[in-house]
Amino acid sequence: MMPVSRCALLVMILPLVMVTAQTTQVLTAKGVGIDHSAALDDAKRNAIEQGLGVFLSARTVASNFTLLSDNIITRAEGFVKAYKVISEAQTVDGGWEVTIEAAVTAMLDEILNDQAAIDILIQVMGRPRIMFLVNEQIEFSWFDRNSGLVETMLMQAFFDRNFNLVDREQLAAIRHNDMTRLAQQGNAEAAQNLGRMFKAECVVAGKASAVQNSNAYGMASIRGDLNVKVIRVDNGELLGVVHVSSTKAQPSPEAAARAAFEAAAEKAAQQIIAHLIRKWGGEAANFKPISLQINNVDFMRATDIEVWLKAHVPGVKTVSPRPFEGNVAEMEIGFEGTANELARALAGNTVYPVTVVNVTQNKIVLLSK
């Protein structure tokens, strides 16, 4: 039976007719890969490159579907909003060849106004779970400091756009502990630890504060400030920083504070979503960084593995080694695909046998045999 891709279930409900001609091009592109999913991903990348004028300087596909190429000469943001498979076939050496008709948008920001495109992107990225940790600092004794108004507003905005969230009720046990406070103060390691605890892929952590301005004409004026960081859990990557303010005047300080917080949360949600869409869209269109950790390996073997990865593993575009220490090699892999796909390729190789210890969306831990 034909393998099912990450997005195949969406094809039937997202026909190409939904896309307007003003913002997209419908292109035909072919892709090859070691399996059906990899070939489909390659076809979508080729459609994006074709539509946006992105060229590879030296692309060669060998009989075992090893892809050797120089860096992309011109980089551009793009995204396949919808596609349909025209033909698909398994090749004589076990790989796959897939041809698709794809609607490609040239402006990634347009996705922010297209929920169907956001839904596809979320699926492509593996429906990452997002966790919110926002502390409210209010200088007024009458305001409920545990209301969670800002956090609730942010989560509602993300829920409305079909993002996958960690339920706020699950966080009650850690709401006021030291690690949570550190994360809210901007400590990435604390945010990562909490994210792992609740199986989240991204953490949005920070503080909201309400400051009373001078009253005028019987109205209370309150400024609401919101500062958050967006942190990728498995590798600690900073995906975005958001700072917004909003001032509101109401008959009572409480009403003004709530209005200011609501307005600030609405602005922040839009900016956080934009950060994620740009980051994830860029990774879907080009290649994503995957952290690779190899345990029980000496320096020379680690160096050999670096060379082998780029030369012989399909989809590997870049290999950037990190400092070597204590028989542990770390490197960042630029890979056209998911961490699971890369882990399968590494686990199945016989040149440098390894055991896969752990796989998350953006990190792989291996044990060299």
Backbone torsions as a table, in degrees:
resi	resn	phi	psi	omega
1	MET	NA	144.6	-176.9
2	MET	-65.5	132.7	176.9
3	PRO	-60.2	147.6	-180.0
4	VAL	-98.9	126.5	-178.8
5	SER	-79.0	171.7	-179.6
6	ARG	-60.9	-32.6	-172.9
7	CYS	-109.7	1.3	-171.4
8	ALA	-59.0	-35.5	-178.1
9	LEU	-66.9	-17.2	-178.9
10	LEU	-86.8	-16.4	-171.8
11	VAL	-61.3	-41.9	-175.1
12	MET	-67.2	-26.9	-177.3
13	ILE	-100.6	-0.8	-179.6
14	LEU	-128.7	65.9	-178.8
15	PRO	-65.8	159.2	-176.6
16	LEU	-64.5	-21.4	-177.3
17	VAL	-66.2	-13.4	-179.2
18	MET	-73.9	-13.7	-171.6
19	VAL	-95.7	132.3	-179.2
20	THR	-82.8	147.1	-177.3
21	ALA	-68.9	-24.0	-176.0
22	GLN	-67.0	-27.5	-172.8
23	THR	-115.5	-3.6	-175.6
24	THR	-138.9	165.4	169.4
25	GLN	-122.0	141.5	174.4
26	VAL	-99.6	118.0	-172.2
27	LEU	-125.7	153.6	174.2
28	THR	-105.7	130.0	-176.9
29	ALA	-143.6	148.5	-180.0
30	LYS	-113.0	144.6	177.3
31	GLY	-135.9	152.6	177.1
32	VAL	-128.7	155.0	179.4
33	GLY	-172.0	173.6	-177.5
34	ILE	-72.9	-20.5	173.7
35	ASP	-143.9	177.4	-175.8
36	HIS	-61.7	-41.5	-178.9
37	SER	-63.0	-43.8	179.7
38	ALA	-65.6	-38.1	179.0
39	ALA	-66.7	-39.6	177.8
40	LEU	-64.6	-43.2	177.1
41	ASP	-60.7	-40.8	179.8
42	ASP	-64.8	-39.2	178.4
43	ALA	-64.1	-40.8	178.7
44	LYS	-65.8	-40.3	176.9
45	ARG	-63.4	-40.7	179.7
46	ASN	-64.7	-36.4	176.9
47	ALA	-64.2	-41.6	178.8
48	ILE	-63.8	-46.6	180.0
49	GLU	-61.0	-41.3	179.8
50	GLN	-64.3	-43.6	-176.8
51	GLY	-74.4	-27.7	-174.3
52	LEU	-106.5	3.6	179.1
53	GLY	72.2	31.8	177.3
54	VAL	-93.0	126.4	-175.8
55	PHE	-119.8	144.6	171.6
56	LEU	-95.8	135.8	-174.4
57	SER	-75.1	-29.0	-179.3
58	ALA	-155.5	82.7	-176.5
59	ARG	-98.3	127.5	178.6
60	THR	-136.3	130.8	176.2
61	VAL	-111.8	115.4	-178.0
62	ALA	-86.1	176.8	-175.2
63	SER	-63.8	-27.1	178.3
64	ASN	-95.2	16.5	178.0
65	PHE	62.4	27.5	171.6
66	THR	-75.2	127.0	-177.7
67	LEU	-102.7	117.9	177.1
68	LEU	-113.3	125.1	179.7
69	SER	-154.3	153.8	170.3
70	ASP	-77.2	177.7	178.7
71	ASN	-65.8	154.2	176.8
72	ILE	-64.4	129.1	-177.1
73	ILE	-66.5	-50.2	-178.5
74	THR	-120.6	124.0	-179.9
75	ARG	-100.6	137.4	177.6
76	ALA	-146.0	151.4	179.8
77	GLU	-86.0	135.9	177.7
78	GLY	-158.9	168.3	-179.1
79	PHE	-158.7	138.2	176.0
80	VAL	-81.6	109.8	-177.4
81	LYS	-78.7	-31.7	178.7
82	ALA	-159.6	155.7	179.2
83	TYR	-155.4	161.2	169.6
84	LYS	-138.3	143.7	-178.9
85	VAL	-81.5	123.9	179.3
86	ILE	-89.2	-43.3	178.5
87	SER	-150.6	155.1	178.5
88	GLU	-154.7	140.4	-178.4
89	ALA	-157.2	146.1	175.1
90	GLN	-89.1	135.9	-176.0
91	THR	-87.4	171.1	-173.7
92	VAL	-64.3	-26.9	-178.5
93	ASP	-98.0	17.5	172.4
94	GLY	94.1	-6.6	178.5
95	GLY	-82.6	-171.5	-179.8
96	TRP	-130.9	149.5	173.8
97	GLU	-128.3	123.8	-176.3
98	VAL	-127.7	133.3	174.5
99	THR	-114.5	131.9	-178.0
100	ILE	-127.2	159.6	166.9
101	GLU	-109.5	119.6	-171.0
102	ALA	-126.2	142.1	173.2
103	ALA	-97.1	116.4	-174.0
104	VAL	-112.3	128.8	174.8
105	THR	-99.1	140.4	-177.7
106	ALA	-90.4	-14.7	-177.0
107	MET	-115.7	108.6	-177.0
108	LEU	-62.7	-32.3	-179.4
109	ASP	-61.7	-24.9	179.4
110	GLU	-63.4	-24.8	-179.9
111	ILE	-62.3	-30.9	-179.7
112	LEU	-59.6	-24.3	179.7
113	ASN	-103.7	10.4	-176.3
114	ASP	-129.0	96.6	-175.5
115	GLN	-63.0	-33.5	178.9
116	ALA	-61.5	-40.7	178.8
117	ALA	-68.2	-39.3	177.2
118	ILE	-61.9	-41.6	179.4
119	ASP	-59.6	-43.4	179.3
120	ILE	-64.2	-44.5	-178.5
121	LEU	-62.2	-41.7	177.6
122	ILE	-60.8	-41.1	178.4
123	GLN	-66.0	-43.6	179.9
124	VAL	-58.9	-38.1	-178.6
125	MET	-82.2	3.7	176.1
126	GLY	85.0	25.4	-178.8
127	ARG	47.2	61.1	-179.4
128	PRO	-61.7	138.1	178.2
129	ARG	-83.6	135.1	-178.5
130	ILE	-113.8	134.3	-176.4
131	MET	-118.8	134.0	-178.1
132	PHE	-110.7	131.2	176.8
133	LEU	-135.8	91.1	-176.9
134	VAL	-121.2	123.3	178.6
135	ASN	-94.3	132.8	178.0
136	GLU	-100.3	123.8	178.2
137	GLN	-111.4	111.8	-176.3
138	ILE	-119.5	133.0	-178.6
139	GLU	-87.6	2.2	-176.3
140	PHE	-106.4	127.0	-176.4
141	SER	-66.7	-23.0	-176.7
142	TRP	-81.1	-10.6	-176.6
143	PHE	-89.7	135.7	178.8
144	ASP	-68.6	107.6	-176.0
145	ARG	-70.5	-16.5	-178.5
146	ASN	-105.1	20.3	-175.7
147	SER	-66.7	-32.1	-178.3
148	GLY	65.5	26.7	-175.4
149	LEU	-59.9	-49.0	-176.6
150	VAL	-64.3	-47.0	179.8
151	GLU	-60.3	-42.4	178.9
152	THR	-63.4	-41.9	179.0
153	MET	-63.4	-43.5	178.6
154	LEU	-61.7	-46.9	-178.6
155	MET	-63.2	-38.0	179.2
156	GLN	-63.1	-41.3	179.0
157	ALA	-62.4	-40.5	179.2
158	PHE	-72.1	-39.1	178.0
159	PHE	-61.3	-40.3	179.7
160	ASP	-64.3	-24.6	178.4
161	ARG	-98.0	12.5	173.1
162	ASN	72.3	23.9	173.7
163	PHE	-75.0	154.3	-179.6
164	ASN	-90.6	119.3	-171.1
165	LEU	-118.7	152.5	167.5
166	VAL	-81.4	126.3	-177.8
167	ASP	-61.0	132.3	-178.0
168	ARG	-59.6	-33.6	-178.8
169	GLU	-64.9	-27.0	178.9
170	GLN	-67.6	-19.9	-173.7
171	LEU	-93.1	3.3	-175.4
172	ALA	-57.8	-37.7	-175.8
173	ALA	-68.4	-24.5	-177.1
174	ILE	-112.8	9.6	-172.9
175	ARG	-58.0	-37.4	-173.3
176	HIS	-120.4	21.0	179.9
177	ASN	-86.9	172.7	-173.4
178	ASP	-64.8	-38.8	-178.3
179	MET	-65.5	-38.5	177.2
180	THR	-63.5	-42.8	178.6
181	ARG	-62.2	-40.0	177.6
182	LEU	-62.7	-44.1	179.1
183	ALA	-61.3	-41.7	180.0
184	GLN	-68.4	-21.4	176.7
185	GLN	-87.4	-0.6	175.8
186	GLY	105.8	8.0	-179.8
187	ASN	-77.6	110.6	-175.3
188	ALA	-66.9	-37.9	-178.9
189	GLU	-63.5	-40.7	177.5
190	ALA	-64.5	-41.4	178.0
191	ALA	-62.2	-41.0	178.0
192	GLN	-61.8	-46.2	-178.5
193	ASN	-60.8	-43.0	178.8
194	LEU	-68.3	-38.1	177.7
195	GLY	-61.7	-43.1	178.3
196	ARG	-62.9	-39.0	-178.2
197	MET	-58.7	-36.2	-176.9
198	PHE	-109.3	17.3	175.2
199	LYS	55.1	43.6	176.4
200	ALA	-98.9	150.0	175.6
201	GLU	-95.0	-26.2	178.7
202	CYS	-135.0	144.2	175.5
203	VAL	-122.7	129.8	172.5
204	VAL	-105.7	110.2	-173.4
205	ALA	-129.9	143.9	178.2
206	GLY	169.4	-159.1	-175.0
207	LYS	-132.6	147.4	171.0
208	ALA	-120.8	136.2	-180.0
209	SER	-134.5	146.1	177.8
210	ALA	-118.4	128.0	-177.4
211	VAL	-122.5	132.7	-178.4
212	GLN	-84.9	124.8	173.2
213	ASN	-88.6	178.8	178.4
214	SER	-68.9	140.3	178.7
215	ASN	-80.2	148.5	179.4
216	ALA	-147.8	137.4	177.0
217	TYR	55.9	34.3	177.2
218	GLY	76.5	10.4	-179.8
219	MET	-110.5	139.5	175.8
220	ALA	-89.8	130.1	179.9
221	SER	-109.6	123.5	-177.7
222	ILE	-126.9	134.1	174.4
223	ARG	-103.1	126.4	175.9
224	GLY	-104.4	124.2	178.2
225	ASP	-111.5	140.3	179.1
226	LEU	-136.8	123.1	179.3
227	ASN	-126.9	121.5	179.6
228	VAL	-139.0	155.6	170.9
229	LYS	-116.6	147.4	176.3
230	VAL	-111.2	116.5	-171.5
231	ILE	-120.7	131.4	174.9
232	ARG	-80.4	127.7	-167.8
233	VAL	-69.8	-46.7	-169.2
234	ASP	-72.6	-27.6	-179.7
235	ASN	-124.6	2.2	176.9
236	GLY	75.0	10.0	-178.1
237	GLU	-64.8	135.2	176.4
238	LEU	-83.7	113.5	-176.6
239	LEU	-90.6	-17.5	179.7
240	GLY	177.0	154.6	174.3
241	VAL	-128.6	130.9	-176.3
242	VAL	-128.6	131.1	173.4
243	HIS	-133.1	122.2	178.5
244	VAL	-135.9	154.1	176.2
245	SER	-136.2	151.6	175.8
246	SER	-151.2	133.1	178.8
247	THR	-112.8	131.3	-179.4
248	LYS	-132.7	145.9	176.2
249	ALA	-116.2	130.4	179.8
250	GLN	-142.5	165.4	179.9
251	PRO	-59.4	-31.7	179.2
252	SER	-120.7	150.3	177.4
253	PRO	-59.0	-37.5	-179.0
254	GLU	-62.6	-46.0	179.8
255	ALA	-65.0	-38.2	179.2
256	ALA	-66.5	-40.9	179.3
257	ALA	-63.6	-43.8	179.2
258	ARG	-63.1	-42.9	-179.9
259	ALA	-64.3	-40.4	179.4
260	ALA	-65.9	-42.5	178.7
261	PHE	-64.4	-43.0	-179.7
262	GLU	-62.0	-42.7	179.8
263	ALA	-67.2	-41.1	179.2
264	ALA	-65.1	-41.4	179.8
265	ALA	-64.2	-38.9	178.5
266	GLU	-63.1	-45.0	177.6
267	LYS	-62.4	-45.6	-177.0
268	ALA	-63.5	-41.3	-179.8
269	ALA	-58.7	-43.4	179.0
270	GLN	-61.4	-42.1	-178.3
271	GLN	-71.0	-39.6	178.8
272	ILE	-64.0	-45.6	178.4
273	ILE	-60.2	-40.4	178.6
274	ALA	-62.5	-42.0	177.0
275	HIS	-58.5	-47.0	-177.7
276	LEU	-66.5	-41.8	-179.6
277	ILE	-63.2	-44.9	179.7
278	ARG	-63.7	-43.0	-178.8
279	LYS	-67.3	-52.3	-178.2
280	TRP	-66.6	-38.2	178.7
281	GLY	-63.5	-40.5	177.2
282	GLY	-63.1	-39.1	178.9
283	GLU	-69.2	-39.3	178.9
284	ALA	-66.7	-35.0	-176.3
285	ALA	-80.3	-28.7	-175.5
286	ASN	-121.6	-104.7	173.5
287	PHE	-143.2	156.1	-175.7
288	LYS	-107.1	148.1	176.4
289	PRO	-79.0	129.2	177.2
290	ILE	-124.0	125.1	177.9
291	SER	-79.3	129.0	-179.9
292	LEU	-118.9	124.4	177.2
293	GLN	-118.2	125.6	-179.5
294	ILE	-117.7	116.8	179.8
295	ASN	-94.7	156.5	177.2
296	ASN	62.6	49.2	-178.6
297	VAL	-138.0	140.2	176.8
298	ASP	-88.7	172.8	-172.0
299	PHE	-63.1	-43.6	-176.8
300	MET	-66.5	-40.4	178.8
301	ARG	-66.6	-37.9	177.4
302	ALA	-61.7	-40.9	178.6
303	THR	-64.2	-41.8	178.0
304	ASP	-62.9	-39.3	179.9
305	ILE	-64.7	-38.9	178.0
306	GLU	-57.4	-47.3	-179.4
307	VAL	-65.4	-43.8	-178.0
308	TRP	-63.9	-38.9	-178.7
309	LEU	-56.2	-49.7	-176.1
310	LYS	-72.5	-31.1	-175.8
311	ALA	-84.5	-26.6	-168.2
312	HIS	-129.6	-3.8	179.5
313	VAL	-105.9	115.9	-178.6
314	PRO	-56.6	135.3	176.6
315	GLY	92.6	-14.1	178.7
316	VAL	-78.0	120.5	-177.1
317	LYS	-103.9	-40.9	-179.3
318	THR	-138.1	150.3	174.4
319	VAL	-134.0	115.7	-177.9
320	SER	-118.2	105.1	-178.7
321	PRO	-70.5	148.0	174.0
322	ARG	-105.9	169.6	-179.8
323	PRO	-53.4	136.0	-179.1
324	PHE	-92.0	133.3	-178.2
325	GLU	-156.2	131.8	171.4
326	GLY	60.5	43.0	-179.9
327	ASN	58.5	29.8	175.5
328	VAL	-126.1	118.5	178.4
329	ALA	-101.8	133.0	176.6
330	GLU	-125.1	139.2	179.4
331	MET	-152.0	155.3	175.6
332	GLU	-105.4	126.6	-176.9
333	ILE	-106.0	125.7	169.7
334	GLY	-86.8	109.8	-169.0
335	PHE	-127.6	134.8	175.4
336	GLU	-87.6	83.3	-177.5
337	GLY	154.6	-166.5	-177.7
338	THR	-99.3	165.5	177.0
339	ALA	-62.8	-36.3	178.0
340	ASN	-63.2	-40.4	178.9
341	GLU	-65.1	-42.3	178.1
342	LEU	-66.1	-40.7	179.6
343	ALA	-62.0	-40.2	178.1
344	ARG	-63.2	-41.0	179.4
345	ALA	-64.1	-40.5	-179.4
346	LEU	-70.6	-39.9	-178.8
347	ALA	-66.1	-29.1	-176.7
348	GLY	-89.8	-2.0	-176.8
349	ASN	-81.1	150.0	179.6
350	THR	-109.9	-5.5	-179.5
351	VAL	-76.2	-48.4	177.9
352	TYR	-126.4	81.5	-174.8
353	PRO	-59.2	135.0	179.4
354	VAL	-141.2	159.3	171.1
355	THR	-110.4	130.7	178.0
356	VAL	-80.4	117.5	-177.7
357	VAL	-91.1	-41.4	-175.4
358	ASN	-156.3	141.2	176.6
359	VAL	-136.0	125.9	169.6
360	THR	-119.9	-173.7	-175.5
361	GLN	-62.8	-28.7	-174.2
362	ASN	-133.3	14.1	180.0
363	LYS	-148.0	141.2	177.1
364	ILE	-127.3	133.3	175.3
365	VAL	-114.7	126.0	-178.1
366	LEU	-119.6	156.3	171.4
367	LEU	-120.1	117.7	-179.9
368	SER	-72.8	133.3	-179.1
369	LYS	-85.3	NA	NA
